[in-house]
Every structure is written in C-alpha cells, then in structure tokens.
Amino acid sequence: MKLSRRHLLGSVALFGTAIPFQLAAQPSSSVEKDIISNNSGALHVLEGRERLSLDGAWHYILDPFDVAGRKPKARRNFWENTIETPATGLIEYEWNSSPRMMLPAAWNDAEERLDYYEGPVYFRRLFTAPIEAEKRHFLHFEAVNYAATVWLDGNLVGRHEGGFTPFSIEVTDCIRSGTAHSLVVRADSRHGPKTLPGLDFDWKNCGGITRSVSLLSVPRNFIRSSFISLRNSQIEAAIEVDGDAGTSVKLNCPALGLTLSGSAGEDGKITLSAPAPDNLKLWSPDDPHLYNFTITCGNETAIEQIGFRVVEVRGREVLLNGKSIFLRGIAMHEEAFGAKGERAVSEAEARALLAEAKALGCNFVRLAHYPHAAHTARLADEMGLMLWAEIPVYWEEIDYSDKGTLALARGMMAELVRRDSNRASVVMWSVANETPQTPVRTRFLRTVIADVRRFDPTRLVTAALNKNVDVGGVRDGESIITVQDELAADLDVVAINQYEGWYGKRDPREIKQVSFRNGYDKPLMFSEFGAGAPYGNHGPREERWTEEYQAWLYEETLKIIAETPDCVGLSPWLLKDFRSPRRWHGRFQELWNRKGLTSPEGRRKKAWFVLRDYYRNIAVPKG
C-alpha cells in the first residue's frame, strides 16, 4: 500500500491523533477553491536534510483596507504575478518597483512607518531551485504572524492560522528545476475574539514572516516526525514516516551502542524501544548531556540531538531524574536585547537572553506567552535550562464557546508538541495564562489538556492561573490566599500569577500580611510577580516606579515565597522590559512593560541582583 502524499493534510496528526482546525479568514477569490492545506503538520527540520533558504530580500505591498482579500480583481490580485502591458492594463501595482524587506523580520521592526500597522501585507520573492525528479519538496515556514495565505506561481497552495508555530506545504507537483518561481505570502496580523491570542494581550503585535522560510527536499519516503524519549527505563522512539508502508526505519546512537530497526506500518508509524543502556547519562541543568541519534528512513538519513531525563510529580514535589528539584526561574518574552526589542530573534540573540537567565542563577525559564523559536529550545538543551512552553490562550477576550477557536487551540498545541517533542529542556506544557474561571473556559482547556496527555506522557502540564484567585480567610490579621480554580484539578503543577505590592492597595511592607496556600495536593509555583521600574530611575524605596521600590518588592515577596508550603519554584515577571502598546504611562512606561529585571538593552536593575543573591543562597530541597 502506498500512503497518499496528502494523507496528513486537513488536520494536525501527532502520534496517532488527528486534531481538526479552524480555517483562517479567506479572501473570496475563485482560486480559493483549490486550497489544499491549513495547519498540515510541519516537517521536522532535521540536521542533514536538504534545505534551500528563502530568507533575504522580499518585495512587499501593504493592503490596509484588505481590498485584494475582500474583492479581488485582476488589477490587484497580487498573487497572480501579472506584468503591466497594454493588454493587461495593470495600473494598481508592480512587484519589481515595490519596496523590499529583509526577512525574517516583523514589519513593525523593519520599517518605522509600519511600527503599529495591523492588517494584511503581501510579500513576494522569486526563487530557482535544482529539482530532483525523485524527491518531494515542501515550503517550510517557521512562523508567520498571524494568518498566512501562500501562492506559488499564482496558484493557492496553502493556509495557516497561528503566529508562532511552524507549517509545511507540499509543492512537489508545482515546481520545476531551473524555473524561476514566484512565491507570494499574505500575512495578516489582525486579531479578534475567535483568534489566539484574542482581542487583548499585553505585548506588541508584530506582523510578518517573523521566522525563517525554506524549501525542504526529501526522498519519496521520509521522516515526518520523531519522538525519542526515556519512559519506564526504556528508550522509546515513535517515528512517523511519510511514504510507502513497510519502509525500513533504523535508529542508531554509537555513544550508547544502541541500534534499533523495523518497518513502518500502513499508517506510516513505527515504535522502537530497548532497555536504557547502563552507561546512559541523564540530562540535567548541572550536566546537560546530549546524544547524537541517526535516523535512517529508506534513502534518507538525518540527525537529532537528544537528551534523556525524567520529570514527574510526587505529591507536592517536582522530581527531575528521581530527585526533588526547585525551579529557580525567570519569565521572558521573545524580544532581542536592544533599544527596539525586535521580535525576530536570531539564534545568537536567543543565546544572549538565555545566558542572562543563567547569569541570574536560573535553572528554569518560562517562555511566555506563546511558542518561542525552535532554536531557543535547542539552545536550552545545550545550556542546561528547563523550559515552560506555552500557547497564547490568554486572558478573557476569547470566544471559549466557539468550536473553531477550540480547534485552533488544539492545533497550536499539537504543532508545538510536535516541534519540540525531542527537546529535553522542555519540561512543562502550559495551556493558558490568566483565563477567566467560567465553565466554558474550563471545558475548553480540559480538551486541550486531554490532547497533551495523549501526545506526550513524559512532561508535566500546567497553566498560569489568575492572580489572587481566592482569598481563603484571615488569621491573626493575615490574609490567606488559597488557590481555588476548578482547572487546577487537571494540572500537574498549580501555578499562580500574583502582584501583591504592585496592583492594589498594599505596598511591599504589607506583603508580609499575606500568605499563600495550595488547595490541591499538587506542587505549587509562583509563575509571575513583580513591579515596574525604568532602568536608572532612582529614589526612595517607598516611591513607586523606582528601581529601589522594585528591589524592595522582590525582597519582601521572596520572603513570603520561602515560607509558602510546598512551593516548588518561581518565574518572576520578567527578564527584560518588553514592548506593549497597552502600557500608557507617558513618563515611566512609554508603551513598554517595565517589569523587566533589565532594561531593553540588558542593563541590570537593582532587583536583578536581589533575585541573583536569593538563588545563590536558597536552600536546596531534600532529594
């Protein structure tokens, strides 16, 4: 039996589970009838796989009124590659004279005039590729924010919704060797109640082709995905082959003396396993040991770097490799150090952010509030940092009752898990941040959680629950805040965001009047706390917006955290200041969230040193 080339299109298929999805908003053009994919399941970009980079200079055209999308006509069908001639009478646009932008980038960063532009932008570039007749070819996008529509030589080839996860589109039947092909991508950055994130979120919306684009070439039978893990003292590999049933698959790790082989079933899937070798070194922040695995599928050979570790909960403890661990964390947005805080973060820029977390004494980073670039998790594997990875189910202005929005969340989660399944650094999947406590929201998130548990039983599941969720009572003048959220029963780790001493009437001297309790027999962590302070703004510690106030709040909050029963860690808000148009204070914020421990450029505030010293001196929990 030969599996169809399109057998994964139309859903996200991950380890035997198909997830439906919501289509992005569609232009009403007749070419739309030929749509073939949305959220089709991205290929793993494996080392050794043939790849033609399409990064670089692209022409672009703005369509702020969405004219081409709403009422397409030949004179403004930007995807059709039409050239102005007396016969065409084309007068609305010309690609060759349109401005160019170096991609990947957010258009907000690349062009000052587009700083706060939200809407559709069309991008186009020509490419020529040496095409081998026996190979299959895929356009691979690491991220397009928010909704992407893709045309090749004027023909619609695919769509994807979601600004932070990868997607791949097969174009084997569309490209020819030595031919100059026209690739047009429509990126639409607009959001609404049925998108993720929804109408309101606390970071700058950056549109565009924000991560790399490439043409991947693979044999007829190739590896679509792999998940290599340590489970129950066994090394287990779940591999998905795209191509012929019965294709041979071989897994080899010379350092472990391990070789496994078998044949893919009719569904293209195969699971290989063997007892963990006695010489296996486990991955940990103190020793981030990685192994090179060679995966051979028919005529294709690729390499994955894999670290093995076991993360689990025991009562109210988090265990790493069987030992209790305290998560010395920090949260961060995906913005590079620099005065602009650019969204398209290179590998070198991601390394600089993670290195700053290491300098703080962190062993854990919360990647907020959306999937960060794939190279961030690969770097964390190498550098020894555990990660919390999250999808942008954020705040209340989302239609949690809409089936399409739920399908979109399930698809995003599947894409994230699929992409990072082999990253030892990722120890927690987070399904949401500060969502309303309503029955419809709880049903929504429980569906996503059930998916995650089917996809990946090797990691923990969490969500950042809303700040100060329930005041449980008063004892000797002390306010007791007890975590009570129905969703907590479905999580492995209960995480709360709280801002005592910043939002509300209390100041840092009154934080000691508050204590926190966990209403569930599960580990508890503080996923956010903090205060705003522009770098260099000094004054009395009682004065808000000063570095002194921020440092004081950290000192007092850390005392309470140290006294909180069953607390397994924290990820204060956050590593560096980040851009947010909803931060309106003209003197102290200027459209930046100033809760960072460093300035946008990376200059360290007083609170940075408070947290660093706390992590240096914290007692190591008993193992």
N, C-alpha and C positions, 0 to 999 in steps of 0.2 A: 504493500500500500504506500502511495506517495501522499504525504501531507500537503494540503493546499498552501501555496505561498501566502495566502491571506488568512491562514487559519487562526491568527491571533487578532486580526483586525475587528473592530467593533466592540471590544471590551479590553480591560486590563486583565490578563491571565497571569496568575502568580501561583506557582506550586500547586496547580490543580484547581484553583478557584478563579472563576470568571467574575469580574466586577463590572456592572453596567456603568454608563457615564452619561453626563449631560452634554449635549452639543453646545458649542459656543454660538453666540448670536451670528446669524448668517446673512450675508448680502443676498438680495433677491435677484440673482442672476441665473440665466439658463444654464451656465456652466456648473452651477451648484448641483445639478442632477448627477454629475459624475463623481461626487465626493466618495472617497474610499476609506478614510480613516479619521478617527479622533481618539486621542489617548490610547494609541495602539500597543503600547508597551515598548519602552525604549530598549534597544540593544545595549548590553554591557560594552563599554569602550575598553576592551581588554588590551593589555600590552602585547604587541606583536601583530595586532590586527591592522590591515592596510587602511590608511586613512588620509584623505586629501582635505587639508584645512581650507575652509571657505571664509576664514576670518580676514579682515582687512578692510579696504575701502568699498563701501556700498553707496550707490546713489539713493536719495530718499525724496519722497513727496509727502507733504502734510495734507490731510483732508479733514480740517477741523469741524466741518459740518456733515461729515460722513456722506458726502454726495455720491461717491462711487459705490459705497456699500448700500445706500438706500435706493438709488435709482440709476443703476449702471447703464451707460450708453457708450458707444464705440469711442467717442471723443474723450472719455475719462475712465475707460477700463484699463487702469494702469498695468494690469497683469498681462495684457494681450501683446505687448512688445510691438505695438504699431509704430510705424515710422511716418512722419509727416510727408505727404506728397500731394500734388494737385488732386489726385484721385481720392485720397482719404479725407482730405480737408481737415486734418487733425490740427487744431489750434489750441487745445487746452493744456497740453503738457508735452514735454520731450525729455526722455530719460537722460540722454547724454549731456544735456545742459543743466540738469538738476544738481543741487549741491550734494556733496559726498560726506560720509561719516565713517570714521574708523570703528569697526565692530570687532569684538563685542563691546558694547557700551550702553548705558542708559542715555537716551537723548537729552534728558534733563542735565546731565553732566557734560555731554559732548558739545552742546550748543547753548550759550547763555540765553538766547531768545526763547528756548524751549524749557526753561527752568521749571515752570509749573504747568506746562502743557499736558492735558489729558485728552485722549482721543485716538483716532487711527493715524498711523504713519505707515506708508508703503516703502519698502526697501527693495532694491534690485541690484544684482550683480550678475555678470557673465562668468562662466567657467567652462573650461575644457578639461576633460579627463581621459586618460588612456583606459579604455574599457576592454576587459577581457570577457569574451563571449560566454565562458562557462561560470562566470561569477555573478553574484547578486549584489545589488547596490542600494544603499539606504542613505537618505538625507537624515542626519542626526543633529538635533537641536538640544543643547544642554539646558536652555531656558529662554523663553520669550514671554515678556510680561505685557499684557495679561493673556489675551486671546490671540492666537496665531491662526492665520489662513495662508496656505502655501500653494503657489502656482509654479509649474515648470513649463516653460515654453508656451505660456498662455493657458495651460490646462490645470485645473484644480487637482491637486494630488493629496491634500490632507488638511486637517484642522486639529488644533489642540487648545484646551482651555486650562489655565493654571499657570501662574507666572514663575514658578520656582522648580518645577520638575521636568525631566527630560522626555523627549518623544522622538520616535524614528518613523520615517515614511519610506516604504519601498518604492524605488523608481527604476527598477531593473528594465522594465519594458519601455521606458521613456527616454533613455539616454543612449547616445552613440559615441563611439571612440572618435576623437578628433573633431567633434562638432562643438561649436560654441553654443552653450545652453543659457537660457535666460531664467534666472531664479528670482521670483518676487515673493516677498513675505509681508503680509499685512499684520502689524502689531497694534492691538487696540488696548489701551491701558485703563479704560473705564471700568468702574465697579458699581455694583448695585446690591440689593438685598438677596439676590439669588447667585451671587458670586462669592468666592472665598479668596481673600477676606471680603467682608461685606461693605456696607456704606461708610463705616467709620473705623479708622485704625490709627494707631499712634506711631507712624513712621511715614516718611515721604514716599509717595507713589512714583516709582521710577519706571517709565515705559521703555520698550525697545527689545532688541536682541541682546540680552544682557550677559549671555554666556556663549561659549564657542559653538560654531556650526561646522560640520564636516560631512564629507561624503565617505561613508564606510563601504568597503568592498569585501565580500566574504564568499567562500565557496557555496555551492548549492546546498550542502549540508553544513550547518554552522551552529555554534553555541549561542543561543539567545540569552540564557542567563544561567548562573550557578550560585549555589548557596552551600558553602563549605563551613561546617561548624563542629563543635565538640558537644556531644549530647550523651549523657549516661555512660561516660567513659569510652565512647565510640567517636571516631572521626566519621562524619556523615556528609556526603555530598549529594545534594539534589540538583541535577543538571537538566536543563531543558534544551532540546535540540530542535532546530527548525530544518525540516527537510524530510528525508526518507525514513520510514520506520525501519528499525533494525540497524541504523547507523551505529558503528562502533564508537565507543567513548572510553578514553583512558585518562586516568588521573595519576600524576607522578610527583613525588616530593623526595628528591635524593637525600636531603638532610635528615629525613626521618626514615629513610629506607622503605618508603611506602609506595606501592603501586596497586591501583585498583582499575578494573576494566569491566565492561559489559556492553550491552546493546540497548539502544533507545526503544521504547515500546511504541505502539501505534499512535499514542498521543504525544510522542516526542520526548517523553520524560523518562528519567532513569535515576535511581537512588543507589549510590555505592557507599559501603561502610566497612570499617575494620576497627578492631580494638585500638585505642590510643597507644602508640609506642611508649615504651618505658622511658625513652630519652626525650619525650615531649616537654618543651619548656612553655609554661603558660605565660600569656601576655598580661602585663600589669603596668600601671604608671611608673613603678620603680624599675621595671625591666620589660619594655615594650618589644618583646621578641616577635619577629615575623618570619614566615617561611615562604619560599617560592614554590608555588604549585604550577605545574604544567598541565594544561587540559588539552587533550587531543580529541578532535571530533572529525572523523573521516580524514579529509586533507587539511583541516585547519588545526593549528597549534597556537595556543595563547597562554599567557602567564598571569596569575593572580598572586598578590602578596597577602598572606592570611596570618592573622594572629588568633590564637586559641585561648579562651578564658571562659569561666562560668560565672554568671551573675544571677543571683537569686535572692529571695527574701526568706527569712526565718523569723516568724513572729514579727517583731518590730525592728528587726535589723536588716540591713542590706549586706549581702555577702559577695565578695569577689574571690573566686577560687577557694571557697570554703571558709574565708576569714572575714570577720566583721570589718567594714570599712566606713570611714567618714568622708563624705563628699565635700571637699574643700573647693567650692565652685565660684564661678562668676558667670553672669549672663552677657551675651553680646549680640549686637546686630551685625549684619553683613555690610559693613561700610569700612572702606580703607582709611587708615590714618592719613590726615591731610585736611587742609582748610575747607575743602568742598565735601568731604565724606562721600566719595564716589561709590556707587552701587556695584559696578562691575569689578569684582575683587580678583586680582590675579593670584596665582599660587604664591608668589613672593609676598604679596600684601596679606594674604591669609596667614602665611607663616609668621609675619610680624605681629598680627593680632594674637595668635596662639602663643607666641613667645612672650608677649606681655602677660598673658594669663599664667604662664609658667613662672615668670619672674615674681608674680604675686604669691606664689606657693600653691597654686591650684593643681588639683588632680582631676578636675571636672569642669566642663563648660556647658552652659545651657545655650544652644543655638536657637535664638528667638528671631521672629515668631513664625518662621517659615523655613522650608528646606534651604540650607546654605549650599554652596557649590560642592560638587563631588570631591574636589581636591582638598577641601577643608577636612573631611573625614579621613582621607588618606594621610594627610599631614598629622592629624591627631593620632592615627595608628602609629606613625613613626615617632612622634614626640612624647607619647605616653600620656594622653589626656582622654578621660572618659567623656562621652558626649550625651546630651539630651537633644534629640532631633524631633522637630515639631512641624505640624501642618497649620496653615493660617485660618483655623476656625477660631475666630477672635471677636470677643465682645458680643453685644446683644443684637446689633442691627443686621442680622442674617435671618432669612426665612427658614427656620428649622423645620417647618411643616412641609416644605417643598420637596418632592421626591427627586427632582433634578439636582437640587443643591446637595441632598444626601448622597446621590450617586457621584457627584463631583468630589465630595469629601472622601468617599471610599476610593475613588480613582486616584486622587492625590496621595492618599496614604499608601495605596498599593504601589504606586510609582516610586515613592520614597523608599519603602521597604525593599523593593526590587533593586533599586540602585545601590543601596548601602548595606545589603544583606551580608556582605563579606567583610565589613569593617568592624574589627574588634573593638574599636574606640566607642562605637555606638552601643550604649548600654540601656538606654530608655527611649521608647517611642512616646511622644506626647500627642494627644488627640485634640487639645484645645487650650485656650488661655482665657480666663476670666469670663466664662459664659454664664448666662442667667440660669437660675435654678427653677426651671419650668419642666413639666412633664415631657413636652415635645422636644426640648433640647436634650433631656436625658435619654429619650428613646433614640434620637439622632446619634448621640455619641456612643451609646451602647452598641449600636450596629457597627460603627467603625471599630470599636474595641474588639468586638467578636471577630471581625476580619483580621485584625492584627494578630490575635491569638492563634488563628488558623495559619496565617502566613508564617509566623515566627515565634515559636515557643521558647526561644533561647534568650529573649530580652524582657525587660520589665516594661509595663505600661503605666503611664501617668497622665496627668493634666494639671495645669496650674489653676487651682480653684480660686474663687474670688476673694478679695481681701476682707478680713474681719467678718467671715461668713456668718458667725452666730455668737452672740455674747451669751455665754452659758450661765453667768451669775456673778455674784460679788462675794468675796471672802476677805474679811478683815480690811475692808476698804480697797481690795484689789479686784480689778475687772478680770474675769476669767473668760477668755475667748476659746470656745470649743469648736473644732471643725465639725460641722454638720452639713453634709452635702450628699444627697442620695447617690450621686455618681461615684463617690469615694468607695462604695462597696464593690465597684467593678475594677478598681485600680490596684496595682501592686504597691505603689508608693503614693501617699497622700501629700500633695504639695500645695502650699498656700502662698499667695501674694499679700503682703501687709505693709502698710505705710504709716505705722504709729510714729508720731513726732513730725510728720510732714503734712499729710492731709488730715484735717480735723483740728480739734482744739488743743490737743496735747503738744507739748514741746519735749525735747529729749529728756529733761529732768523728770518728766512724768511717765516715761516709758516703763519705769520700774513698777508702776501701778498696774501693769498689765501682765498677765501670764497666758500661755497658750497650752491647750490640751487637745489631744487627738481622740476623737470619739470612736475610732476604729482600731482594731487590733492589727495595725499595719505600720510600717515605717512612716515617719513624718519628716518633711523637709520644708525649708523656707525658700520658695522659688523666686521671691522678689522682696526687697525692702530697699529704702534709700531716700535721698534728698537731693535737690538740685543746687548747684553752685558753679558759676562760671569760673574757669581757671584764673587765679590771680586776684579774685575778689575777696579781700580780707577785711576783717572787722571783729567785733566782739562775738564770742561763740553763741550768744543769745540772739544774734541778728541773722534772720533767715537769708538765704542766698549767699552766705559767706562760706568759704572753704572750712572755716572753723566750725560753723554750725553743722555742716555735712559730716565732718570728722567726729564731732560730739555725738550726733545721732548714731553713727556707726558704733562708737564706743558703748553707748547705752543699749543699743539693740543687741549687740553681740553678748552682752552680759545676760540678757533675757534668754537668748538662744542657748547659751551654755547651761542654763537652768531648766530648759524645756525637756521634759521626759521624752525619751525615745526619738529625739531629733537625730537624723542620720546625715544631715548636711544642709548646705545653703548655696544659693547662687544669687548674690545681691545684684541689684539693678543699678549700674552695669559697668562694663569695662571702659567704654569711651562715650562721650557725648555723640548723639546722632540727630539727624535732621528730622523734624516733624512739624508740618505746617499748622498743626493744631496747638502748638506752643506759642502763645501770642504775646507774652510779656516782652514789651519792647526794649526794656533795659537789661533784663537778665537772660531771656531765652532767645529772642530774635529768630524764631522758627527753628530752634534746636531744643531737644530734650537735654537738660544739663545735669542729669543724674549720673553721668559717667564719672568713673574714678580718674579718668584722664581727660584732657581737652581733646578736641577733634584731631589735633596734630600729635597727640600722645604725651603731652606734658602731664606729669603726675600731680594730682591734688593731694591735700593732707590726708583725706580718707583712704587713699591708696595705701599709705604707709600703716594706717591703723589696721586695715584688713591683712596686710602682709605680716605684720607682727602677730596678729591673732593666729594666723595659720602656722606661723613658726612655733608658737608656744602652746598650741592646742594639744591637749592630752590625746594620745592615740587610743581609741576604744579597744577594749579587750577582745581578742580573737577567739 
